Amino acid sequence: MRAAVFLMLLLPLAACNTTMPPPEPMRGSLTYGNRVVYYGAAPGHVVDHEFPDKFGYRVFEKYVVQPDGTLKLISRRTGSDYWKIHR
């Protein structure tokens, strides 16, 4: 009985296994406009980038250095304003 309940709870979660496409570069991104940026760090190194968008919101991007030295955009999130909050 416990196994049946466990499977009933687990099955909907297993069906939700979707992957998001990688974010597209936007104006202000390091790789916007098919620009190729080489970064002198070891492959796998994560690079943070922060800039304001056209509405003044803070955009935080993360890039990973590829084996050939280029940057690949892996994530983006947006903050509410561009004022730096120190924690």
Residue frames as a rotation matrix with the C-alpha (Angstrom) as fourth column:
MET 1
0.567 0.824 0.000 0.00
0.824 -0.567 0.000 0.00
0.000 0.000 -1.000 0.00
ARG 2
0.459 -0.466 -0.756 2.80
0.140 -0.802 0.580 2.44
-0.877 -0.372 -0.303 0.87
ALA 3
-0.619 -0.725 0.302 4.54
0.382 0.058 0.922 1.67
-0.686 0.687 0.241 -2.41
ALA 4
-0.133 0.660 0.740 1.36
0.983 -0.009 0.184 2.39
0.128 0.752 -0.647 -4.36
VAL 5
0.817 0.410 -0.405 0.91
0.496 -0.858 0.134 5.75
-0.292 -0.311 -0.904 -2.65
PHE 6
0.034 -0.906 -0.422 4.57
0.106 -0.417 0.903 6.58
-0.994 -0.076 0.081 -3.25
LEU 7
-0.676 -0.267 0.687 4.24
0.656 0.204 0.726 5.77
-0.334 0.942 0.037 -6.97
MET 8
0.316 0.872 0.374 1.06
0.941 -0.340 -0.004 7.82
0.123 0.353 -0.928 -7.22
LEU 9
0.781 -0.086 -0.618 2.89
0.194 -0.908 0.372 10.82
-0.593 -0.410 -0.693 -5.79
LEU 10
-0.187 -0.979 -0.086 6.04
0.079 -0.102 0.992 10.28
-0.979 0.178 0.096 -7.83
LEU 11
-0.173 0.145 0.974 4.45
0.909 0.405 0.101 9.71
-0.380 0.903 -0.202 -11.24
PRO 12
0.847 0.491 0.204 3.21
0.532 -0.764 -0.365 13.31
-0.023 0.417 -0.909 -11.78
LEU 13
0.592 -0.704 -0.393 6.64
-0.318 -0.652 0.688 14.65
-0.741 -0.282 -0.610 -10.86
ALA 14
-0.317 -0.724 0.612 8.32
0.329 0.521 0.787 12.35
-0.890 0.451 0.073 -13.34
ALA 15
0.247 0.508 0.825 6.01
0.955 0.017 -0.296 13.61
-0.165 0.861 -0.481 -16.09
CYS 16
0.956 0.155 -0.248 7.14
0.153 -0.988 -0.025 17.21
-0.248 -0.014 -0.969 -15.44
ASN 17
0.116 -0.993 0.025 10.68
0.443 0.074 0.894 16.58
-0.889 -0.093 0.448 -16.60
THR 18
0.833 0.143 0.535 10.96
0.547 -0.369 -0.752 19.35
0.090 0.919 -0.385 -19.20
THR 19
-0.201 -0.937 -0.287 14.06
0.866 -0.306 0.396 21.29
-0.458 -0.169 0.873 -20.15
MET 20
0.713 0.368 -0.596 14.11
0.145 -0.910 -0.388 25.00
-0.686 0.190 -0.703 -20.89
PRO 21
0.608 -0.546 0.576 15.92
0.687 -0.001 -0.727 26.22
0.398 0.837 0.375 -24.00
PRO 22
-0.320 -0.775 -0.545 19.01
0.915 -0.401 0.034 28.32
-0.245 -0.488 0.838 -23.27
PRO 23
0.476 0.515 -0.713 18.32
0.371 -0.853 -0.368 32.07
-0.797 -0.090 -0.597 -23.09
GLU 24
0.439 -0.274 0.856 18.93
0.845 -0.198 -0.497 34.15
0.305 0.941 0.144 -26.19
PRO 25
-0.598 -0.696 -0.398 21.38
0.776 -0.626 -0.074 37.07
-0.197 -0.353 0.915 -25.94
MET 26
0.629 0.770 0.108 19.72
0.777 -0.622 -0.094 40.48
-0.005 0.143 -0.990 -25.56
ARG 27
0.408 -0.478 0.778 21.03
0.147 -0.806 -0.573 44.02
0.901 0.348 -0.259 -26.01
GLY 28
0.477 -0.350 0.806 23.71
-0.844 -0.440 0.307 44.42
0.248 -0.827 -0.505 -23.34
SER 29
0.905 -0.158 0.394 24.68
-0.001 0.927 0.375 40.74
-0.425 -0.340 0.839 -23.29
LEU 30
0.011 -0.993 -0.116 28.31
-0.403 -0.111 0.908 39.88
-0.915 0.037 -0.402 -23.94
THR 31
-0.742 -0.292 0.603 27.36
0.319 0.638 0.701 37.70
-0.590 0.712 -0.381 -26.93
TYR 32
0.303 0.918 -0.256 24.60
0.190 -0.321 -0.928 39.94
-0.934 0.232 -0.271 -28.41
GLY 33
0.680 0.051 -0.731 24.55
-0.628 -0.475 -0.617 40.23
-0.379 0.879 -0.291 -32.21
ASN 34
0.951 -0.307 -0.028 26.51
0.266 0.863 -0.429 36.99
0.156 0.401 0.903 -32.80
ARG 35
0.457 -0.824 0.334 29.54
-0.767 -0.555 -0.322 38.63
0.451 -0.109 -0.886 -31.18
VAL 36
0.628 -0.361 -0.690 32.26
0.416 0.904 -0.095 36.12
0.658 -0.228 0.718 -30.25
VAL 37
0.585 -0.414 0.698 33.96
-0.742 -0.621 0.254 36.85
0.328 -0.666 -0.670 -26.93
TYR 38
0.259 -0.594 -0.762 37.09
0.284 0.801 -0.528 34.98
0.923 -0.079 0.376 -25.89
TYR 39
0.771 0.032 0.636 37.80
-0.575 -0.393 0.717 34.75
0.273 -0.919 -0.285 -22.18
GLY 40
-0.059 -0.938 -0.341 41.20
-0.485 0.325 -0.812 33.76
0.873 0.117 -0.474 -20.82
ALA 41
-0.086 0.075 0.993 40.02
-0.961 0.258 -0.103 31.33
-0.264 -0.963 0.050 -18.15
ALA 42
-0.922 -0.277 0.269 39.91
-0.243 0.958 0.155 27.56
-0.300 0.078 -0.951 -17.83
PRO 43
-0.543 0.764 -0.349 37.04
-0.277 0.229 0.933 25.75
0.792 0.604 0.088 -19.57
GLY 44
-0.073 0.633 -0.771 34.06
0.743 0.550 0.381 25.40
0.665 -0.545 -0.510 -17.26
HIS 45
-0.842 -0.257 -0.474 34.77
0.513 -0.651 -0.560 28.67
-0.164 -0.715 0.680 -15.43
VAL 46
0.203 0.972 0.121 31.57
0.977 -0.209 0.041 30.65
0.065 0.110 -0.992 -14.74
VAL 47
-0.878 -0.436 0.196 31.54
0.448 -0.894 0.015 34.35
0.169 0.101 0.980 -15.65
ASP 48
0.032 0.885 -0.465 28.95
0.866 -0.257 -0.429 36.74
-0.499 -0.389 -0.775 -14.15
HIS 49
-0.846 -0.196 0.495 27.74
0.445 -0.770 0.456 39.77
0.292 0.607 0.739 -16.10
GLU 50
-0.072 0.803 -0.591 25.37
0.848 -0.263 -0.460 42.51
-0.525 -0.534 -0.663 -14.91
PHE 51
-0.958 -0.178 0.227 23.82
0.276 -0.788 0.551 45.36
0.081 0.590 0.803 -16.90
PRO 52
-0.436 0.857 -0.276 20.64
-0.187 -0.387 -0.903 47.49
-0.880 -0.342 0.329 -17.07
ASP 53
-0.397 0.383 0.834 17.98
0.877 0.427 0.221 46.64
-0.272 0.819 -0.506 -19.65
LYS 54
-0.661 0.099 0.744 16.06
0.438 -0.754 0.489 49.26
0.609 0.649 0.455 -21.64
PHE 55
0.427 0.878 0.216 13.59
0.224 -0.334 0.916 49.75
0.876 -0.342 -0.339 -18.79
GLY 56
0.054 -0.513 0.857 16.25
-0.751 -0.586 -0.304 50.17
0.658 -0.627 -0.417 -16.08
TYR 57
0.915 0.269 0.300 15.87
-0.400 0.695 0.597 46.72
-0.048 -0.666 0.744 -14.54
ARG 58
-0.077 -0.973 0.219 19.01
-0.905 0.161 0.394 44.88
-0.418 -0.167 -0.893 -13.47
VAL 59
0.845 0.227 -0.484 19.86
-0.447 0.798 -0.405 41.87
0.294 0.559 0.776 -15.64
PHE 60
0.085 -0.796 0.599 22.16
-0.788 0.314 0.529 39.20
-0.609 -0.518 -0.601 -14.21
GLU 61
0.782 0.117 -0.612 23.67
-0.535 0.629 -0.563 36.73
0.319 0.768 0.555 -16.67
LYS 62
0.277 -0.715 0.642 25.92
-0.427 0.507 0.749 33.73
-0.861 -0.481 -0.165 -16.20
TYR 63
0.626 -0.221 -0.748 28.23
-0.715 0.221 -0.663 32.44
0.312 0.950 -0.020 -18.90
VAL 64
0.666 -0.515 0.540 30.40
0.019 0.735 0.677 29.35
-0.746 -0.441 0.500 -18.96
VAL 65
0.033 -0.765 -0.644 33.78
-0.897 -0.306 0.318 29.25
-0.440 0.567 -0.696 -20.73
GLN 66
0.950 0.310 -0.043 33.79
-0.283 0.792 -0.541 26.66
-0.133 0.526 0.840 -23.51
PRO 67
0.530 -0.789 0.310 36.87
0.560 0.600 0.572 24.52
-0.637 -0.129 0.760 -24.39
ASP 68
0.126 -0.492 0.861 37.74
0.934 -0.233 -0.270 26.90
0.334 0.839 0.430 -27.28
GLY 69
-0.772 -0.489 -0.407 37.67
0.623 -0.709 -0.331 29.94
-0.127 -0.509 0.852 -24.94
THR 70
-0.625 0.617 0.478 34.33
-0.081 -0.660 0.747 31.36
0.776 0.428 0.463 -26.10
LEU 71
-0.886 0.382 0.264 31.49
-0.334 -0.129 -0.934 32.20
-0.323 -0.915 0.242 -23.73
LYS 72
-0.616 0.764 -0.193 28.12
0.314 0.462 0.829 30.41
0.722 0.451 -0.524 -23.68
LEU 73
-0.524 0.542 0.657 25.10
-0.772 -0.628 -0.097 32.06
0.360 -0.558 0.747 -22.02
ILE 74
-0.788 0.186 -0.587 23.60
0.270 0.961 -0.058 29.61
0.553 -0.204 -0.808 -19.54
SER 75
-0.067 0.823 -0.564 21.21
0.998 0.067 -0.020 31.65
0.021 -0.564 -0.825 -17.36
ARG 76
-0.740 -0.042 0.672 19.60
0.119 -0.991 0.069 35.06
0.662 0.131 0.738 -16.97
ARG 77
-0.014 0.783 -0.621 17.50
0.999 0.034 0.022 36.66
0.038 -0.621 -0.783 -14.24
THR 78
-0.259 0.054 0.964 16.14
0.302 -0.944 0.134 40.15
0.917 0.326 0.228 -13.83
GLY 79
-0.636 0.006 -0.772 16.02
0.762 -0.151 -0.629 42.31
-0.120 -0.988 0.092 -10.71
SER 80
0.351 0.925 -0.143 13.60
0.904 -0.375 -0.206 45.09
-0.244 -0.057 -0.968 -9.86
ASP 81
0.992 -0.061 -0.112 15.92
-0.085 -0.970 -0.226 48.06
-0.095 0.234 -0.968 -10.25
TYR 82
0.542 -0.841 0.015 19.51
0.312 0.185 -0.932 48.95
0.780 0.509 0.363 -10.99
TRP 83
0.413 -0.404 0.816 20.50
-0.787 -0.609 0.097 50.17
0.457 -0.683 -0.570 -7.52
LYS 84
-0.263 -0.638 -0.724 23.14
-0.094 0.763 -0.639 47.98
0.960 -0.100 -0.260 -5.93
ILE 85
0.719 0.480 0.503 22.02
-0.579 0.013 0.815 46.37
0.385 -0.877 0.287 -2.69
HIS 86
-0.384 -0.908 -0.168 24.89
-0.545 0.370 -0.752 45.22
0.745 -0.197 -0.637 -0.46
ARG 87
0.738 0.649 -0.183 24.15
-0.274 0.537 0.798 42.24
0.616 -0.539 0.574 1.74
